[in-house]
Amino acid sequence: MTMELANNTRTVQATGSSSYTISLPKKWIDEHGIDAGMELSFYPAHGGELVIKSERTSARGQGASDEPRVDIAALSAAEVRQVVDALYAIGCKEFALRAENGVSPKQRRTVANAASSKTGLEIERESGSEIHFRTVIDTTAISLERTVLQLQYAALSMQRTVVRVLVDGSFDDLERIDGRCDDAARRFEVIDGRFRRALADVEELDRLGRSRRAVFDRYTTAGHLLTVTERFQRVADLLHGRGNVETTPWSDEFEDCARRSRTLTEAAVDAVLTASRPPYETVRDARRLVEDVTDLHRRANREDGHAHVWTVALVGLERSATSVTEIAERAVQASLRA
């Protein structure tokens, strides 16, 4: 809707015992090419919105001619990867990359690697000058709630394992989390794609069965969980190949803070997904955890002798504490909106 129509109002008119009508602004009619007698589609959305679409608007993007086609002739391999990532993220079911004088071998390798890293994305066909992609996974069958819980499992199991290795020296446990961060990143991409489509497409929002704010709550929660997973993946990377790690006088305190962060994360995520009541207690405990971890990190920095991996782990633990606070605060907002 244009700015000129932003504050436009219409009076509802009764036309019978069971129906009502409103007039549509002529400027909007002209902008969207609507003629008398044309059918319009109505989509009731969460939050009391009613979205109107013309058949012409609803049919866009369904034909092969509307398939996004991006010229990559002048792009580097890294830029080509960004194009694939972006088109996948915005939810394009089919798209093509083209280069009039031919796709270079380096670009082709980059494209193949990009496709293999995306859930459900495959190269449908290719020629010397074009590469066509399509998404084969049915994202409508994917539950946002279940995917958030899977991300929570990845984040907490990653943290739990890394802490166990640091405190107890259980290096064999590192093999259990190999590939978990990559799996978490792919799951986040699925949530990210559905979130982006829901911003622009009310039909996608209807399929999700959630309001835009609720979808955003799940998206931001997933982002926090992915960040925690990535932080402790960095610690795991430093631990791989080591046979031992030096203990510290504050390792028990570190372990206790990590345990508290996992318990609070489970409570905060559950509160976001259910929005049943404001988790004020979880917010309070999470803020206290942030203070305790910050104090622990400050004291550790005043000491000499602990390995660099402990410093990286402390940063990861601070991120865990901050994330659970932000998730819990969002849960309060979600429950008050419900």
HELIX and SHEET records of a PDB file:
HELIX    1   1 MET A    3  LEU A    5  5                                   3    
HELIX    2   2 LYS A   26  GLU A   31  1                                   6    
HELIX    3   3 GLU A   55  SER A   58  1                                   4    
HELIX    4   4 ALA A   64  ASP A   66  5                                   3    
HELIX    5   5 ALA A   77  ALA A   89  1                                  13    
HELIX    6   6 PRO A  105  SER A  116  1                                  12    
HELIX    7   7 THR A  139  ALA A  141  5                                   3    
HELIX    8   8 LEU A  144  ASP A  168  1                                  25    
HELIX    9   9 PHE A  171  ILE A  177  5                                   7    
HELIX   10  10 ARG A  180  ALA A  200  1                                  21    
HELIX   11  11 VAL A  202  LEU A  208  1                                   7    
HELIX   12  12 ARG A  212  LEU A  239  1                                  28    
HELIX   13  13 SER A  251  THR A  274  1                                  24    
HELIX   14  14 TYR A  280  ARG A  302  1                                  23    
HELIX   15  15 HIS A  308  ARG A  337  1                                  30    
SHEET    1   A 2 GLN A  13  ALA A  14  0                                        
SHEET    2   A 2 TYR A  20  THR A  21 -1                                        
SHEET    1   B 2 LEU A  40  PRO A  44  0                                        
SHEET    2   B 2 LEU A  50  SER A  54 -1                                        
SHEET    1   C 4 ARG A  69  ASP A  71  0                                        
SHEET    2   C 4 GLU A  94  ARG A  98  1                                        
SHEET    3   C 4 GLU A 130  THR A 135 -1                                        
SHEET    4   C 4 LEU A 121  GLU A 126 -1                                        
END                                                                             
